[in-house]
Amino acid sequence: MAEKEGGIVKKGHEEGLKLATSLLEEFELPLGLLPLLDVIEVGFVRGTGYMWIVQQKKVEHNFKMVSKLVSYDTSIYGYVGRKKIKKLKGVKAKELMLWPPVNEITVDDPPTGKIHFKSLAGITKTFPVEAFAAGQ
């Protein structure tokens, strides 16, 4: 993939998770946003903000504070920027009986303590940022 050219690539769970966490930290996103298991590879291209994550199996994580079940595919990718992830693929949040894909995640700037998840259908859900802190 041309998007991956010139990217930093970390293989294996520990190294991959370190890179993913350091990117969330650097771009001021909640550290619990990507609860990854069995990471195979994480990559990032600084010039474009393109990030990709490959994990062994799909992960479903329940963010208890907001009672939100989120599904993370084996392949997740998108463009990371300050306080946001755009063109996100591989993440879905359960809404009633549906699993609409999450296309964009934005943290308010200046900070209001809110984070917004936008689906391709244009539906936006807003939650407290701390619901996605590490360990949630």
N, C-alpha and C positions, 0 to 999 in steps of 0.2 A: 504493500500500500504506500502510495506516495506521501500520504499524510504523516507516516511514521518516520520519514527520512530525517536524519539528523537528531533523532530523539534519544533521550537517556532511557535505557531499558534496565529494569531490575527483575531478575528471575528468582522464583521461589517465594514462599509465603512471607518469611520474615523481612527480606529485603524489599519485596513488593509492597508490603503493608507500610513499611517505613517511608517509602517514596510517596505512596498515596496520602498518608497522614501528614507528611511534610508539605505536600501541595495544598491540602485543605487548610493547614495552618497559615501558609504563605499567602493564600488568597482570601483569608479571613472567613472561612466557611466552617460550620460546626464539625468537630472532629469525629462525631459519631454518625455522620451522614452516610458513610460507606462501611457498613458492618460486614467485612469480607471474611470468607473462610477459604482455606486451601487455595491461596493465590498462586497462579502459575507465572504470571508476568504482569508488570505494570510499566507503562511507558509514558513519556511526556516530551513534547517538542516545545521548547521555550519560545521559539520564534512565532508560533501560531497559537499556542495554548492548547493544542490537541493532546488529549490524554486518553489512554486506553487501559483497561483492566481485563485480564483473563483469569477466571477462577475455575476450579475443577467442576463444581456443580452449582446449580441455581441456589440462591440463599433467600429464604423468606425471613424477614425480621419484623417483630412487632415493637413499634415505638410506644411503650406503655403509657407515657405521660399524655399522649394525644390519641391513644387507642387506634393507631394507624398501622396496618399491615402492609409492608413494602416488599416487593419481589425484585431481586437483583439477578439478572441473567448471567450465564457463563461468560458473556462478553458484554462489557459496558464501555461506552466511549462518548466523548463529547469535547467541548471546548471550554477550558477553565479560564476565568478572568477574575479580577478583584470582586469578591462577594457574589460571584455568579458562575453558573455552569449553563452553557447554551448548547443547543442541538444535541441534547443528551439522548442516548439510545441504550436500552437494556435495563431500564428501571421502570417499574410499574407500581402504582399505589392502589390498594383495593378501595373501591367506592361502591358501597352496597353490594351488588352482585357482579360488578364489572371490574376489570383491571385496566383502566386507561393508562397508556404510557406517559411517563413524566418527561417533558421535553425541555424544560428550563427550570432552574432553581436560582432564586435570587434572595440575598440577605439585604435588608434595608440599609441604606447609607444616606445620611447619618443614621447610626443604629437606633432602632426603636424596639429591638428585642424580637422582631418578627422575621420569619423566613417564608417565602412564597414558592409554591410548586405549581407550574403551569403545564397543562396537558396540551396535546396537539389540537384538541377540540376547542382550545381557548379557555377552558375552565381553570380558574386559579384557586388554590386552597392556601390559606395562611395559617401558620402555627407559630407558637413561641420557639425561638431559636434553641432555648435550653432543652427542649424535648429531643434534640438531635446531638446533644453533647456526648462526649465519649462516655461509654458505659451505660447509655440509656437503652 
